[in-house]
Amino acid sequence: MPIFDLSEQVAVITGGGSGIGQSIAEVFAQQGAEVHILEINEVSGQETQAKIRQAGGNAFVHACDIAQQSKVMDVAERIFQQSHAINIWVNNAGIAHIGNVETTTEEDFDRIYAVNIKGVYNGIRACVPYMKQQGSGVILNMASVASFIGLTDRFAYSTSKGAVFTMTLSVAKDYIHDNIRCNCIGPGRVHTPFVDGFLKKNYPGQEVEMFEKLSQTQPIGRMGNPEEIAYLALYLCSKEAGFITGSFYPIDGGFITLNS
């Protein structure tokens, strides 16, 4: 059997309609997984689905706001009834925010909490009972370099990603005897459509200059690309990573270790 094979695996990916989530969905499908995309933007989810199916893969889209627990629980139940398994759950969906504690409003903080913390909790709570029932499972959470080090003007975002890291540790410990593994990935800056939109909105006319400046904050001298994150996700969700749980994997061009 080829390595990193996900044949007969049912994988759920939140925020799989764009950026890193889209790449994870495509890579998992290439490796044989039946992919289920949870996406608040159903159109973008359908675009990912179309790309996967055109390449010969198997994908489904479920419109879902991960901040609403009842919606996530309902989707998970439908997936399990349809596919009779949930083998992999990737909590990828998240949002960003710029600001320190003084400039972060209560509304800002609540919005970050609802998606980046509660959304991950909702995903874990939805999938764990099915994984226990089937006797195994893998949960992968999208953390950040901000889980470990302070980033200027990223108060709420850093808070949320710190929570993702500690949730990972807790779940890994609580469910190790249920044969459920739980890990998280800590990306540095990754070139996604979000980055392009951020630069266009905040630095009109200076996009190229600011892109280069942000790229150089990684000691390796560039941003990552979504496929690089997806390949790490593939490894951690594959049988080849069966000895790994409760771990944080930075993928950041040396940002954490070489900038500290």
C-alpha positions as YAML, in Angstrom:
chain: A
units: angstrom
residues:
- id: 1
  name: MET
  ca: [0.00, 0.00, 0.00]
- id: 2
  name: PRO
  ca: [1.39, 3.46, -0.86]
- id: 3
  name: ILE
  ca: [2.46, 5.73, 1.96]
- id: 4
  name: PHE
  ca: [0.14, 8.52, 3.15]
- id: 5
  name: ASP
  ca: [-2.80, 6.63, 1.69]
- id: 6
  name: LEU
  ca: [-6.22, 7.88, 2.84]
- id: 7
  name: SER
  ca: [-8.34, 5.43, 0.89]
- id: 8
  name: GLU
  ca: [-11.56, 4.52, 2.72]
- id: 9
  name: GLN
  ca: [-11.02, 7.45, 5.09]
- id: 10
  name: VAL
  ca: [-13.78, 10.02, 5.63]
- id: 11
  name: ALA
  ca: [-12.23, 13.45, 6.24]
- id: 12
  name: VAL
  ca: [-14.06, 16.58, 7.37]
- id: 13
  name: ILE
  ca: [-12.37, 19.94, 6.78]
- id: 14
  name: THR
  ca: [-13.80, 23.19, 8.08]
- id: 15
  name: GLY
  ca: [-13.14, 26.26, 5.98]
- id: 16
  name: GLY
  ca: [-12.24, 24.09, 3.01]
- id: 17
  name: GLY
  ca: [-13.40, 26.60, 0.43]
- id: 18
  name: SER
  ca: [-10.23, 28.66, 0.15]
- id: 19
  name: GLY
  ca: [-6.59, 29.04, 1.15]
- id: 20
  name: ILE
  ca: [-5.05, 26.40, 3.38]
- id: 21
  name: GLY
  ca: [-8.35, 24.56, 3.84]
- id: 22
  name: GLN
  ca: [-8.84, 24.23, 0.11]
- id: 23
  name: SER
  ca: [-5.35, 22.80, -0.33]
- id: 24
  name: ILE
  ca: [-5.90, 20.31, 2.50]
- id: 25
  name: ALA
  ca: [-9.16, 19.19, 0.92]
- id: 26
  name: GLU
  ca: [-7.52, 18.73, -2.49]
- id: 27
  name: VAL
  ca: [-4.47, 16.87, -1.15]
- id: 28
  name: PHE
  ca: [-6.60, 14.56, 1.01]
- id: 29
  name: ALA
  ca: [-8.84, 13.78, -1.96]
- id: 30
  name: GLN
  ca: [-5.79, 13.06, -4.13]
- id: 31
  name: GLN
  ca: [-4.73, 10.52, -1.54]
- id: 32
  name: GLY
  ca: [-8.09, 8.76, -1.71]
- id: 33
  name: ALA
  ca: [-10.12, 10.32, 1.11]
- id: 34
  name: GLU
  ca: [-13.82, 11.04, 0.89]
- id: 35
  name: VAL
  ca: [-13.73, 14.75, 1.69]
- id: 36
  name: HIS
  ca: [-16.49, 16.72, 3.38]
- id: 37
  name: ILE
  ca: [-16.10, 20.50, 3.30]
- id: 38
  name: LEU
  ca: [-17.79, 22.62, 5.96]
- id: 39
  name: GLU
  ca: [-17.99, 26.16, 4.69]
- id: 40
  name: ILE
  ca: [-19.93, 29.27, 5.63]
- id: 41
  name: ASN
  ca: [-19.43, 30.44, 2.05]
- id: 42
  name: GLU
  ca: [-21.15, 27.62, 0.22]
- id: 43
  name: VAL
  ca: [-20.13, 28.95, -3.21]
- id: 44
  name: SER
  ca: [-16.42, 28.75, -2.39]
- id: 45
  name: GLY
  ca: [-16.96, 25.28, -0.97]
- id: 46
  name: GLN
  ca: [-18.61, 24.22, -4.21]
- id: 47
  name: GLU
  ca: [-15.64, 25.56, -6.16]
- id: 48
  name: THR
  ca: [-13.31, 23.33, -4.14]
- id: 49
  name: GLN
  ca: [-15.68, 20.43, -4.60]
- id: 50
  name: ALA
  ca: [-15.70, 20.97, -8.38]
- id: 51
  name: LYS
  ca: [-11.90, 21.02, -8.54]
- id: 52
  name: ILE
  ca: [-11.68, 17.79, -6.56]
- id: 53
  name: ARG
  ca: [-14.29, 16.01, -8.67]
- id: 54
  name: GLN
  ca: [-12.71, 17.19, -11.92]
- id: 55
  name: ALA
  ca: [-9.48, 15.59, -10.71]
- id: 56
  name: GLY
  ca: [-11.29, 12.32, -10.04]
- id: 57
  name: GLY
  ca: [-11.73, 12.76, -6.29]
- id: 58
  name: ASN
  ca: [-14.75, 12.46, -4.03]
- id: 59
  name: ALA
  ca: [-16.04, 15.55, -2.21]
- id: 60
  name: PHE
  ca: [-19.18, 16.95, -0.61]
- id: 61
  name: VAL
  ca: [-20.04, 20.44, 0.61]
- id: 62
  name: HIS
  ca: [-22.06, 21.34, 3.70]
- id: 63
  name: ALA
  ca: [-23.08, 24.94, 4.36]
- id: 64
  name: CYS
  ca: [-22.23, 25.50, 8.01]
- id: 65
  name: ASP
  ca: [-21.37, 28.29, 10.43]
- id: 66
  name: ILE
  ca: [-18.90, 26.60, 12.76]
- id: 67
  name: ALA
  ca: [-19.70, 29.13, 15.51]
- id: 68
  name: GLN
  ca: [-23.15, 27.56, 15.87]
- id: 69
  name: GLN
  ca: [-22.87, 24.29, 17.74]
- id: 70
  name: SER
  ca: [-26.24, 22.90, 16.70]
- id: 71
  name: LYS
  ca: [-25.35, 23.39, 13.03]
- id: 72
  name: VAL
  ca: [-22.00, 21.62, 13.41]
- id: 73
  name: MET
  ca: [-23.56, 18.75, 15.34]
- id: 74
  name: ASP
  ca: [-26.28, 18.33, 12.69]
- id: 75
  name: VAL
  ca: [-23.74, 18.27, 9.84]
- id: 76
  name: ALA
  ca: [-21.56, 15.73, 11.65]
- id: 77
  name: GLU
  ca: [-24.58, 13.48, 12.18]
- id: 78
  name: ARG
  ca: [-25.53, 13.69, 8.50]
- id: 79
  name: ILE
  ca: [-21.98, 12.87, 7.42]
- id: 80
  name: PHE
  ca: [-21.83, 9.86, 9.72]
- id: 81
  name: GLN
  ca: [-25.21, 8.60, 8.56]
- id: 82
  name: GLN
  ca: [-24.16, 9.01, 4.93]
- id: 83
  name: SER
  ca: [-20.63, 7.62, 5.14]
- id: 84
  name: HIS
  ca: [-20.78, 5.47, 8.31]
- id: 85
  name: ALA
  ca: [-17.52, 6.97, 9.60]
- id: 86
  name: ILE
  ca: [-15.70, 10.16, 10.51]
- id: 87
  name: ASN
  ca: [-12.05, 9.19, 10.50]
- id: 88
  name: ILE
  ca: [-10.41, 12.62, 10.25]
- id: 89
  name: TRP
  ca: [-11.59, 16.03, 11.39]
- id: 90
  name: VAL
  ca: [-9.53, 19.12, 10.49]
- id: 91
  name: ASN
  ca: [-10.44, 22.31, 12.35]
- id: 92
  name: ASN
  ca: [-9.05, 24.74, 9.81]
- id: 93
  name: ALA
  ca: [-11.62, 27.56, 9.62]
- id: 94
  name: GLY
  ca: [-10.56, 30.77, 11.32]
- id: 95
  name: ILE
  ca: [-10.54, 34.53, 11.05]
- id: 96
  name: ALA
  ca: [-7.93, 37.20, 11.70]
- id: 97
  name: HIS
  ca: [-7.93, 40.49, 13.58]
- id: 98
  name: ILE
  ca: [-5.47, 43.34, 13.90]
- id: 99
  name: GLY
  ca: [-5.23, 45.35, 17.10]
- id: 100
  name: ASN
  ca: [-3.84, 45.51, 20.62]
- id: 101
  name: VAL
  ca: [-5.95, 45.25, 23.77]
- id: 102
  name: GLU
  ca: [-6.87, 48.95, 23.65]
- id: 103
  name: THR
  ca: [-8.04, 48.90, 20.05]
- id: 104
  name: THR
  ca: [-9.81, 45.53, 20.27]
- id: 105
  name: THR
  ca: [-13.48, 46.12, 20.97]
- id: 106
  name: GLU
  ca: [-15.71, 43.71, 22.82]
- id: 107
  name: GLU
  ca: [-17.43, 42.93, 19.51]
- id: 108
  name: ASP
  ca: [-14.05, 42.19, 17.89]
- id: 109
  name: PHE
  ca: [-13.07, 39.87, 20.70]
- id: 110
  name: ASP
  ca: [-16.40, 38.04, 20.75]
- id: 111
  name: ARG
  ca: [-16.20, 37.49, 16.99]
- id: 112
  name: ILE
  ca: [-12.70, 36.00, 17.22]
- id: 113
  name: TYR
  ca: [-13.79, 33.83, 20.15]
- id: 114
  name: ALA
  ca: [-16.89, 32.56, 18.34]
- id: 115
  name: VAL
  ca: [-14.97, 31.34, 15.28]
- id: 116
  name: ASN
  ca: [-11.40, 30.59, 16.37]
- id: 117
  name: ILE
  ca: [-12.10, 29.09, 19.79]
- id: 118
  name: LYS
  ca: [-15.74, 28.05, 19.97]
- id: 119
  name: GLY
  ca: [-15.63, 26.88, 16.36]
- id: 120
  name: VAL
  ca: [-12.78, 24.49, 17.13]
- id: 121
  name: TYR
  ca: [-14.52, 23.31, 20.31]
- id: 122
  name: ASN
  ca: [-17.71, 22.70, 18.32]
- id: 123
  name: GLY
  ca: [-15.83, 20.63, 15.76]
- id: 124
  name: ILE
  ca: [-14.12, 18.51, 18.39]
- id: 125
  name: ARG
  ca: [-17.34, 18.01, 20.34]
- id: 126
  name: ALA
  ca: [-19.13, 16.96, 17.17]
- id: 127
  name: CYS
  ca: [-16.63, 14.35, 15.99]
- id: 128
  name: VAL
  ca: [-15.37, 12.73, 19.19]
- id: 129
  name: PRO
  ca: [-18.49, 10.60, 19.89]
- id: 130
  name: TYR
  ca: [-18.34, 9.07, 16.41]
- id: 131
  name: MET
  ca: [-14.61, 8.44, 16.69]
- id: 132
  name: LYS
  ca: [-15.14, 6.73, 20.04]
- id: 133
  name: GLN
  ca: [-17.93, 4.64, 18.53]
- id: 134
  name: GLN
  ca: [-15.74, 3.46, 15.64]
- id: 135
  name: GLY
  ca: [-12.69, 2.94, 17.86]
- id: 136
  name: SER
  ca: [-10.29, 5.46, 16.32]
- id: 137
  name: GLY
  ca: [-9.90, 8.90, 14.80]
- id: 138
  name: VAL
  ca: [-7.62, 11.82, 14.09]
- id: 139
  name: ILE
  ca: [-8.25, 15.46, 14.95]
- id: 140
  name: LEU
  ca: [-6.02, 18.17, 13.54]
- id: 141
  name: ASN
  ca: [-6.32, 21.78, 14.68]
- id: 142
  name: MET
  ca: [-4.96, 24.84, 12.91]
- id: 143
  name: ALA
  ca: [-2.97, 26.83, 15.45]
- id: 144
  name: SER
  ca: [-0.35, 29.47, 14.57]
- id: 145
  name: VAL
  ca: [3.08, 30.79, 15.41]
- id: 146
  name: ALA
  ca: [0.99, 33.21, 17.49]
- id: 147
  name: SER
  ca: [0.18, 30.29, 19.80]
- id: 148
  name: PHE
  ca: [3.74, 30.49, 21.11]
- id: 149
  name: ILE
  ca: [5.14, 33.98, 20.59]
- id: 150
  name: GLY
  ca: [3.84, 37.52, 20.83]
- id: 151
  name: LEU
  ca: [2.90, 39.20, 17.58]
- id: 152
  name: THR
  ca: [2.49, 42.95, 17.45]
- id: 153
  name: ASP
  ca: [-1.14, 44.08, 17.14]
- id: 154
  name: ARG
  ca: [-2.55, 40.56, 17.22]
- id: 155
  name: PHE
  ca: [-4.02, 40.49, 20.75]
- id: 156
  name: ALA
  ca: [-7.33, 38.71, 20.09]
- id: 157
  name: TYR
  ca: [-5.96, 36.49, 17.35]
- id: 158
  name: SER
  ca: [-3.01, 35.36, 19.49]
- id: 159
  name: THR
  ca: [-5.35, 34.69, 22.40]
- id: 160
  name: SER
  ca: [-7.49, 32.45, 20.22]
- id: 161
  name: LYS
  ca: [-4.56, 30.51, 18.78]
- id: 162
  name: GLY
  ca: [-3.11, 29.95, 22.23]
- id: 163
  name: ALA
  ca: [-6.44, 28.39, 23.15]
- id: 164
  name: VAL
  ca: [-6.32, 26.12, 20.10]
- id: 165
  name: PHE
  ca: [-2.93, 24.80, 21.23]
- id: 166
  name: THR
  ca: [-4.08, 24.04, 24.77]
- id: 167
  name: MET
  ca: [-7.32, 22.47, 23.54]
- id: 168
  name: THR
  ca: [-5.16, 20.16, 21.45]
- id: 169
  name: LEU
  ca: [-3.18, 19.04, 24.50]
- id: 170
  name: SER
  ca: [-6.33, 18.46, 26.54]
- id: 171
  name: VAL
  ca: [-8.11, 16.42, 23.90]
- id: 172
  name: ALA
  ca: [-5.01, 14.35, 23.14]
- id: 173
  name: LYS
  ca: [-4.71, 13.40, 26.79]
- id: 174
  name: ASP
  ca: [-8.40, 12.78, 27.44]
- id: 175
  name: TYR
  ca: [-8.91, 10.47, 24.46]
- id: 176
  name: ILE
  ca: [-5.59, 8.67, 24.03]
- id: 177
  name: HIS
  ca: [-7.12, 5.44, 25.34]
- id: 178
  name: ASP
  ca: [-9.93, 5.76, 22.80]
- id: 179
  name: ASN
  ca: [-7.33, 5.60, 20.03]
- id: 180
  name: ILE
  ca: [-8.04, 9.21, 19.04]
- id: 181
  name: ARG
  ca: [-5.01, 11.30, 18.13]
- id: 182
  name: CYS
  ca: [-5.07, 15.09, 18.31]
- id: 183
  name: ASN
  ca: [-2.34, 17.42, 17.03]
- id: 184
  name: CYS
  ca: [-2.04, 20.98, 15.78]
- id: 185
  name: ILE
  ca: [-0.11, 22.85, 13.10]
- id: 186
  name: GLY
  ca: [1.43, 26.29, 13.63]
- id: 187
  name: PRO
  ca: [1.87, 28.07, 10.31]
- id: 188
  name: GLY
  ca: [3.79, 31.28, 9.86]
- id: 189
  name: ARG
  ca: [2.71, 33.66, 7.12]
- id: 190
  name: VAL
  ca: [1.21, 31.78, 4.19]
- id: 191
  name: HIS
  ca: [0.36, 33.33, 0.83]
- id: 192
  name: THR
  ca: [-3.39, 32.93, 0.46]
- id: 193
  name: PRO
  ca: [-6.13, 35.09, -1.10]
- id: 194
  name: PHE
  ca: [-6.66, 36.52, 2.39]
- id: 195
  name: VAL
  ca: [-3.16, 38.03, 2.32]
- id: 196
  name: ASP
  ca: [-3.77, 39.59, -1.08]
- id: 197
  name: GLY
  ca: [-7.08, 41.05, 0.10]
- id: 198
  name: PHE
  ca: [-5.50, 42.37, 3.28]
- id: 199
  name: LEU
  ca: [-2.76, 44.16, 1.36]
- id: 200
  name: LYS
  ca: [-5.18, 45.60, -1.19]
- id: 201
  name: LYS
  ca: [-7.43, 46.94, 1.58]
- id: 202
  name: ASN
  ca: [-4.77, 48.31, 3.91]
- id: 203
  name: TYR
  ca: [-1.92, 49.25, 1.56]
- id: 204
  name: PRO
  ca: [-3.42, 50.33, -1.78]
- id: 205
  name: GLY
  ca: [-0.68, 51.04, -4.28]
- id: 206
  name: GLN
  ca: [1.93, 49.48, -1.99]
- id: 207
  name: GLU
  ca: [0.93, 45.85, -2.33]
- id: 208
  name: VAL
  ca: [4.19, 44.61, -3.86]
- id: 209
  name: GLU
  ca: [6.37, 46.45, -1.37]
- id: 210
  name: MET
  ca: [4.36, 45.29, 1.65]
- id: 211
  name: PHE
  ca: [4.17, 41.72, 0.36]
- id: 212
  name: GLU
  ca: [7.95, 41.62, 0.20]
- id: 213
  name: LYS
  ca: [8.24, 43.14, 3.67]
- id: 214
  name: LEU
  ca: [5.91, 40.54, 5.16]
- id: 215
  name: SER
  ca: [7.70, 37.77, 3.30]
- id: 216
  name: GLN
  ca: [11.04, 38.79, 4.79]
- id: 217
  name: THR
  ca: [9.73, 38.41, 8.36]
- id: 218
  name: GLN
  ca: [10.26, 34.67, 7.84]
- id: 219
  name: PRO
  ca: [13.98, 33.93, 8.15]
- id: 220
  name: ILE
  ca: [13.70, 31.66, 5.12]
- id: 221
  name: GLY
  ca: [12.88, 34.79, 3.11]
- id: 222
  name: ARG
  ca: [9.41, 34.02, 1.79]
- id: 223
  name: MET
  ca: [5.87, 33.14, 2.78]
- id: 224
  name: GLY
  ca: [4.73, 29.57, 2.79]
- id: 225
  name: ASN
  ca: [2.26, 28.28, 0.25]
- id: 226
  name: PRO
  ca: [-0.95, 26.45, 1.15]
- id: 227
  name: GLU
  ca: [0.19, 23.18, -0.39]
- id: 228
  name: GLU
  ca: [3.15, 23.01, 2.00]
- id: 229
  name: ILE
  ca: [0.76, 23.21, 4.96]
- id: 230
  name: ALA
  ca: [-1.50, 20.63, 3.36]
- id: 231
  name: TYR
  ca: [1.32, 18.09, 3.02]
- id: 232
  name: LEU
  ca: [2.12, 18.39, 6.73]
- id: 233
  name: ALA
  ca: [-1.59, 17.95, 7.48]
- id: 234
  name: LEU
  ca: [-1.60, 14.84, 5.29]
- id: 235
  name: TYR
  ca: [1.27, 13.31, 7.23]
- id: 236
  name: LEU
  ca: [-0.24, 14.02, 10.63]
- id: 237
  name: CYS
  ca: [-3.60, 12.55, 9.59]
- id: 238
  name: SER
  ca: [-2.12, 9.45, 7.98]
- id: 239
  name: LYS
  ca: [-1.34, 6.07, 9.49]
- id: 240
  name: GLU
  ca: [2.36, 6.90, 9.14]
- id: 241
  name: ALA
  ca: [1.93, 9.41, 12.00]
- id: 242
  name: GLY
  ca: [0.28, 6.87, 14.27]
- id: 243
  name: PHE
  ca: [2.82, 7.47, 17.07]
- id: 244
  name: ILE
  ca: [2.15, 11.23, 17.20]
- id: 245
  name: THR
  ca: [-0.40, 12.88, 19.46]
- id: 246
  name: GLY
  ca: [-0.54, 15.99, 21.63]
- id: 247
  name: SER
  ca: [2.04, 17.76, 19.47]
- id: 248
  name: PHE
  ca: [2.47, 21.22, 17.98]
- id: 249
  name: TYR
  ca: [4.17, 21.33, 14.58]
- id: 250
  name: PRO
  ca: [5.48, 24.74, 13.47]
- id: 251
  name: ILE
  ca: [5.73, 25.26, 9.73]
- id: 252
  name: ASP
  ca: [6.98, 28.81, 9.60]
- id: 253
  name: GLY
  ca: [10.22, 29.23, 7.67]
- id: 254
  name: GLY
  ca: [12.14, 29.42, 10.94]
- id: 255
  name: PHE
  ca: [9.97, 32.19, 12.40]
- id: 256
  name: ILE
  ca: [9.70, 30.83, 15.96]
- id: 257
  name: THR
  ca: [13.17, 29.43, 16.49]
- id: 258
  name: LEU
  ca: [15.30, 31.81, 14.42]
- id: 259
  name: ASN
  ca: [13.57, 35.06, 15.42]
- id: 260
  name: SER
  ca: [13.60, 34.37, 19.16]
...
